[in-house]
Amino acid sequence: MSFQIWLAYMLACWVISISPGAGAIASMSSGLNYGFKHGYWNALGLQLALLVQIGIVAAGAGVLFATTPWAFWVVKWFGVSYLLYLAYMQWRAPIQTIKIQQDSRPKSRSKLVLYGFLVNMSNPKAIVFLLAVLPQFLDLSQPQWPQYIIMAMTMVIIDLIVMAGYTGLASKVLRLLKSPQQQKYMNRTFAVLFACAASLLSLVHQ
């Protein structure tokens, strides 16, 4: 993997991580209920699930690319189409009120890790998203597993940084998300970013 491809992938990881989803909500919930120091254990569970999902995608894509020469192009245009679909859905996304329930029963560190793991693993869209994005950055002339390890570590480190922000700044982030106008701007900003990512992926060649 060249530095230029890794840099493009790193930027994509920032967009993916910052875009609010189930992981962000879980992190904000943990931060509000337990504070940063204790609540951040939830983020570790999120990353463990992410590693499992990347492993699943890597194993499946590796076999597919090895046995079917034209599979890369199928995956490529699937990825482009899926990102355009996400852009459309993000642009049309309704304004929603995000409510964080207060948990009067404190969770242990292990329970927070398990909670974060289950939040990510129970989201089938995560694997679809990873399948749409990760293979696009592979250099098929080079061994795939080392590249997947680099991509996994990059994504985990960035997601840990972003989830630290969601956990530690939960109350401030929630105030922004509760504003209808702010939500509208945020949704359309991410819609444009997803569309830009789709355009960039359409230019990838192997």
DRENZAZA-316706 format. One record per atom (N, C-alpha, C, O): residue in one letter; x, y, z. Coordinates in pm, whole numbers, plus 50000, padded with zeros to 5 digits. Layout:
BEGIN
aXYZ...
This chain:
BEGIN
m500854988050000m500005000050000m500885012450000m501725014250088s500685021049900s501485033149892s501025043349995s499925042350050f501905053050022f501555063450120f500345071450074f499505075150156q500245074149943q499125081949891q497795074749913q496805080949950i497795061449889i496565053749909i496225053150058i495055054350096w497245051250142w496985051050286w496435064450334w495545064750419l496955075350280l496475088550321l495005090250283l494225095450363a494625085950162a493235086750121a492365078050211a491255081950249y492865066350245y492125057350334y491965063550473y490895062650533m493035069850523m492965076050655m491895086950658m491145087950755l491825094950553l490805105450546l489405099350545l488485104550608a489255088150471a487965081350469a487595076250609a486425076650648c488585071550683c488335066650819c487815077750909c486925075350992w488345089650895w487865100950976w486395103750946w485605106051037v486035103650817v484635106150779v483735095350836v482675098250891i484175082750823i483375071450872i483175072451024i482065070451073s484245075451097s484175075451243s483375087251298s482605085751393i483555098951237i482875110851288i481395110451259i480585115651336s481015104151147s479585103251112s478815096551225s479095084951257p477845103451287p477145097851403p476405084951370p475705084151269g476575075251454g475895062451437g475695055751571g475755062251675a475455042651568a475195035451692a476385036251788a476185037451909g477605035451735g478795036251820g478915049651889g479275050452007a478625060451815a478705073851873a477665075551984a477955081252089i476445070551960i475395071552061i475775063652186i475575068252298a476335051652166a476755043452280a477855050452359a477865049852482s478785056952289s479875063952356s479365075952435s479795078252548m478445083452375m477885094952447m477095090452569m477155096652675s476355079552554s475595074052667s476525070052781s476265073052898s477615063252746s478575059052849s479245071052915s479465071153036g479565081152836g480195093052890g479305100552986g479755105153091l478025101852951l477085109053037l476775101353164l476635107153272n476685087953152n476295079853267n477455076953362n477255076053483y478665075353307y479765070453391y480995079453390y481975076653460g480965090253311g482155098653301g483145092853202g483005081353158f484135100653165f485065096453060f485905084353101f485995074653026k486515084953219k487485074853259k486875060853261k487495051253216h485655059753313h484995046653320h484225043653192h484245032353143g483545053653138g482705051553021g483475048152894g482915042352801y484765051752890y485555049552769y485825034852743y486225031252632w485605026152842w485755011752819w484785006852713w485044996752646n483675013852696n482725010452590n483405011052453n483125002852366a484305020852434a484985022452306a485865010452274a486035006952157l486435004152377l487254992352354l486414981052296l486854973952206g485214979352348g484304969152294g483934972052149g483834962852067l483724984752118l483424988651979l484544984351885l484294979451775q485784986351930q486944983251844q487144968251829q487534963551722l486874960551934l486994946051923l486024940751818l486374931951739a484804946051818a483824941851717a484274946351579a484094939051481l484844958251570l485324963251442l486414954251384l486424951651264l487314949451469l488374940451424l487794927251373l488274921851273v486784922051441v486134909851396v485494911951260v485624903551171q484814923351243q484154926151116q485154927951003q484914923250891i486264934651030i487294936350927i487884922750890i488154920150773g488064913950990g488564900450962g487614892750871g488054885750781i486314894050896i485314887350812i485384892350669i485374884550574v485444905650654v485524911650521v486814907550450v486794904050332a487934907850523a489224904450464a489234890050415a489714887250306a488714880850497a488704866750458a487824864450335a488214857250243g486654870650335g485744868850222g486274875050095g486234868949988a486774887350105a487284894349988a488534887449934a488734886849813g489374882350025g490604875749981g490304863549895g490914861749790v489354855249940v488974843349863v488334847549730v488624841649626l487474857649736l486774862149617l487744867249511l487634863649394f488694875649551f489644881349455f490594870749400f491034871649285a490904860649482a491824850249438a491184840749338a491874835349251t489874838649348t489194828849262t488454835049145t488144828249047t488184848149154t487404854749049t488114867449005t488054877549076p488784867348890p489584878748846p488814891848835p489354902548862w487544891048794w486784903348774w486034907748899w485264917348895a486264900849011a485514903949133a485814917949185a484934924449242f487064922749165f487404936049215f486474946549156f486034955749225w486194945149026w485354955348962w483914954649012w483244964949024v483434942549043v482094941149100v482044947949237v481114955549266v483054945049321v483104951049454v483264966249445v482674973849521k484084970449349k484324984849332k483014992249304k482705002149371w482254987549206w481034994749170w479914992649271w479015000949284f479974981449343f479074979949458f479384990549562f478474996749617g480674992649589g481075002749687g480655016749645g480145024449727v480865020049517v480465033249467v478965035049481v478495045449527s478195024849441s476735025649447s476255026849590s475325034449619y476885019349681y476455019549821y476735033149884y475915038249961l477885039049853l478195052249908l477245062949853l476855072049926l476885061849726l475905071349669l474535069449736l473815079149761y474205056949765y472945054249837y472985060549977y472005066650021l474125059050047l474265065150179l474175080450170l473575086850257a474755086050065a474695100650047a473245105150030a472825115150089y472495097849950y471075101049928y470285099950057y469505108850092m470485088850130m469745086750254m470125097050359m469275101550437q471415100950363q471865110950461q471265124550429q470895131950520w471175127850301w470605140750260w469115141450297w468615151950337r468415130050283r466985129650310r466665125950454r465495125150490a467685123750536a467455119050673a466585128750751a466845140850752p465545123550818p464685132250900p465405136851027p466345130351074i464945147951079i465495152951205i464935144551319i463725142851332q465835139151401q465415130351510q465905135751643q466975141751653t465105133351744t465495136951879t466275125451941t465755114351954i467495128151980i468345117852039i468215118652191i468535128852252k467745107652249k467575107252393k468535097152454k468645085852408i469225101352557i470135092552630i469505089152764i469235098052845q469275076352787q468685072152913q469735071953024q470855067153005q469355077053137q470255076753252q470225062853314q469155057253337d471395057453339d471515044053395d471865045153542d472975049153578s470905041553627s471125042853771s471985031353827s472505032253938r472125020653748r472935009253793r474265009553719r474315007053599p475345012453789p476645013453722p477085000153661p476884989553721k477675000753543k478194988853475k479674987253505k480404997153516s480114974953518s481534972153536s482264974553404s481624976153300r483584974853408r484364976853287r484084965753185r483924968453066s484024953453233s483794942153143s482424943153076s482274939652959k481424947853151k480084949253092k480054960452989k479344959452889l480814971153014l480874982052916l481574977252788l481144980752678v482634969452803v483324963952685v482364954852607v482284955752485l481644946252678l480684937252613l479574945252546l479144941852436y479114955652612y478054964152555y478514970452423y477784970152324g479734976052423g480254982052302g480424971752191g480124974452074f480904959852228f481094949152130f479754945352066f479674943851944l478724943852148l477424939752095l476784950652011l476074947651915v477024963352046v476474974451967v476974973751823v476194975051729n478284971651806n478844971051671n478534957951600n478214957951481m478614946751672m478394933751608m476944931651568m476664923951477s476024938351635s474604936551603s474144945751490s472964946151459n475084952951430n474754961951321n475244955951188n476414957651154p474384948951114p474824942550989p475284952450884p476044948950794k474814964950895k475214975050797k476714977950805k477314982550708a477304975250922a478734978150939a479574969550845a480514974550783i479244956550836i480004947750748i479784951650602i480724951350523v478544955250567v478264959550430v479094971950396v479654973050287f479154981150491f479924993450470f481404990250454f482064995550364l481934981750541l483354978150532l483664970950401l484714973250341l482754962450356l482944955450229l482924965350113l483614963450013a482144975950127a482054985850020a483304994650014a483634999949908v484004996150127v485095005950133v486484999450134v487335003150054l486714989750223l488074984750244l488754979250118l489904982850090p488074970550040p488784964649925p489244974949822p490154972249743q488614986749822q488974996849722q490415001649738q491025006549642f490955000349858f492285005649885f493374994849877f494534997449908l492994982849837l493974972049826l494814973349699l494324977549594d496064969749710d496924967749594d496974952749570d497644945449643l496254948149467l496114933749445l497414927149399l497504914949396s498404935249363s499694929649325s500554926449447s501614920349434q500114930649565q500824928349689q500004919249781q498794918249765p500664912649878p499904904349974p498804912550042p499024923850083q497624906550054q496464914050104q496434915250255q496084925850307w496794904550328w496644904850474w497454915850541w496934922450631p498724918350501p499444929650563p498734942950539p498744951650626q498134944450423q497404956850394q496154958050482q495834968850531y495464946850501y494294947150588y494684950250732y493954957150803i495834945250776i496294948150912i496564963150927i496204969251028i497214969050827i497474983550830i496164991250833i496015000750910m495204987150749m493924994150746m493164992350876m492525001750925a493214980350934a492514977851060a493084986551172a492334992751247m494424987051183m495044995051288m494765009851269m494545017151366t494775014351144t494485028451116t493065031851158t492835041951224m492115023351119m490715026151152m490475025551302m489745033951355v491065015851370v490865014551515v491425026651589v490765031951678i492625030951553i493245042451621i492395055051601i492145062451696i491945057351477i491135069251450i489795068351523i489325078251579d489185056451522d487895054951590d488025056751740d487125062151804l489135052151798l489365054351940l489465069251972l488955073752074i490125076851885i490235091251905i488865097851896i488515106251979v488085094051793v486765100051775v485825096251888v485095104851939m485845083551929m484965079352038m485375085652172m484535087552260a486665088952185a487085096452303a486415110052305a485995114952410g486315116252188g485635129152178g484165127852211g483625136052285y483505117652156y482085115752184y481855112552332y480865117052391t482755104852392t482585101152533t482835112952626t482055115552717g483935120252600g484305131252689g483495143852669g483305151552763l482995146052546l482255158352515l480795155252488l480135162252410a480265144752552a478915139952524a477865150852538a477025152452449s477905158352646s476865168352669s476885179352564s475835183952520k478095183552521k478205194052419k477765188852282k477085195952208v478145176552250v477755170752121v476245169052114v475635171552010l475655164652224l474205162552227l473445175652205l472395175752141r473975186652258r473315199552238r473285203052090r472295208652041l474345199752018l474375202351874l473405193251799l472715197551707l473375180551839l472525171051771l471045173351798l470195169051721k470725180251908k469325182851941k468765194851866k467555196951863s469645202751805s469195214351729s468795209751589s469625204251517p467525211751548p467085207351414p467935213251302p468265206351206q468265226151313q469045232451208q470455226551201q470985224251092q471055224051317q472385218151321q472365203951264q473275199951190q471325196251297q471215182751244q471085182851092q471675174551022k470305192351042k470115193350897k471445196250827k471795189750728y472195205850880y473495209150822y474445197250830y475175194250735m474425190450945m475325179150965m474985167850867m475875162050805n473685164650854n473275153950763n473705156850620n474195147950550r473515169250578r473835172550439r475335173750416r475835171450306t476055177450521t477525177550509t478055163550487t478905161350401f477545153850565f477995140150549f477485134150418f478145125450361a476335138650372a475845133950241a476815138050131a477135129950043v477295150450136v478255155050037v479565147350048v480175143849947l480015144650173l481255137250193l481155123050138l482095118050077f479995116450160f479805103050107f479805103249954f480365094349890a479175113349895a479155114549749a480555116949695a480925111449590c481335125049764c482735127349723c483545114549732c484365111549644a483315106849838a484035094149854a483675084549740a484535077549689a482385084349702a481955075749590a482645079949461a483055071449381s482765093049439s483425098049319s484895093949315s485415090149211l485555094849431l486965090949437l487145076049413l488055071849342l486255067949472l486365053449454l486135049449308l486705039649261s485305057149237s485025053749097s486275055549010s486345050148900l487255063149060l488485065648984l489595055749016l490645055848953v489345046949115v490365037249155v490565026849047v489595021648991h491805023749016h492135013448917h493115003548979h493905007049066q493044991348932q494004981048976q494744975748854q495604966948868
